[in-house]
Amino acid sequence: MDRHLRSVIDQAGRVDISFNAVGIPDTDILGVPLVELEAGQFSLPITAYTTSYFLTARLAARHMIPNGSGVIMTVTALPARKGTALNGGYGAAMAAKEALTRDLSAELAPRGIRVVSLRPHGMPETSTMREVFDAKAKPAGLTWEQFAGYLAGDTHPRRVMALEEMANVAAFVASDQASGMTGTTVNLTMGSLDD
């Protein structure tokens, strides 16, 4: 990560935005009841997602602090706030990332660095949702179209969010127009959660 960030700084002169959106293969975890998971399987998403976010945020912040500005973002998910079945430690991992967003903001906002999480609903065009489909919906006999319909049915507009829509919100959050936004999670669940 340090080598990548240094190459960005070498080309751009500084880092202004850090966007953490990592995924791990969950094929050994998805679809397995919690009571059947080993402790290592349960904690893998918690460790992987939170550590990745911590490392990228820490490294970016070290470069942002001297400039007195910057935006650090991450992506969480609906299970951070809503109980879901057969997801292992994924919900706990997303909730931990949202807590880390608040903690990072408490420390970094006084230094001019904003920290924000984006919490979308499942977006079928992402590879992560394909994994969820393969592990949970397909074995239950659902087609891809039925699975997408299930996701859409949980939202107010009865459609799923497009990746482009989330990217537009991320661009806004990173802009000066969102200068008052820090230490929070932007709810992009399209009404599935009401916070």
C-alpha positions, -999 to +999 in steps of 0.1 A: +000+000+000+028+024+008+045+018-025+012+024-044+005+056-024+041+069-030+036+063-067+004+084-066+021+111-047+051+110-071+027+116-100+002+139-084+023+156-058-001+148-029-030+126-018-064+143-013-088+113-013-085+078+000-112+054-010-112+019+006-134-007-010-119-041-005-135-074-008-124-109+003-136-142-011-163-154+013-172-187-004-162-207+027-183-184+049-214-174+029-243-197+033-230-214+065-250-210+097-232-191+125-234-222+148-214-242+122-186-217+117-152-220+132-140-189+151-114-182+124-140-183+097-162-159+117-134-135+124-119-135+089-141-108+075-138-087+107-101-088+106-097-085+068-121-056+063-112-036+094-075-040+091-075-030+054-095+001+062-073+009+091-041+005+071-052+025+041-067+053+063-036+055+085-013+057+056-034+083+037-038+104+069-001+105+075+002+122+041-029+144+045-020+158+080+009+180+067-015+195+041-043+200+067-069+185+043-082+153+028-111+129+026-110+093+037-139+071+026-148+034+029-177+013+018-198-007+043-230-025+037-266-030+049-256-058+074-238-032+095-272-022+108-296-050+099-294-086+109-289-110+080-286-147+079-257-169+066-232-141+063-207-151+090-189-122+105-197-099+076-223-078+095-199-074+125-171-063+101-193-036+084-204-023+118-168-022+129-159-002+098-186+023+106-173+026+142-138+031+129-151+059+106-163+077+137-131+072+156-109+083+127-130+114+123-128+123+160-090+122+157-085+136+121-113+162+116-095+187+139-066+184+114-088+191+084-094+155+073-129+143+068-138+106+072-170+092+058-185+057+052-208+049+023-234+022+030-251+009-001-277-018-005-265-049-025-257-040-060-261-069-084-235-056-108-207-061-083-188-094-080-196-095-043-233-099-049-225-126-075-208-145-046-238-140-024-261-153-051-239-184-057-236-192-020-271-184-008-297-177-034-288-203-061-288-232-036-322-220-025-335-224-061-336-187-070-326-175-105-304-144-109-335-124-119-354-135-088-324-127-066-322-092-081-359-088-076-355-098-040-329-071-034-350-045-052-381-055-032-364-044+000-360-008-013-385+020-014-382+026-052-383-012-058-351-012-077-314-018-070-288+009-069-264+011-097-227+013-091-226+046-110-251+061-084-228+052-056-198+066-075-217+099-079-223+101-041-186+093-035-176+121-058-199+145-039-186+134-005-151+139-017-159+174-030-158+207-011-196+208-014-197+182+014-172+200+036-195+197+066-197+159+064-175+138+086-177+111+111-208+097+096-222+070+073-241+079+042-271+057+040-275+045+004-298+016+011-326+032-009-349+031+021-341-004+033-327+012+065-342+043+080-313+060+097 
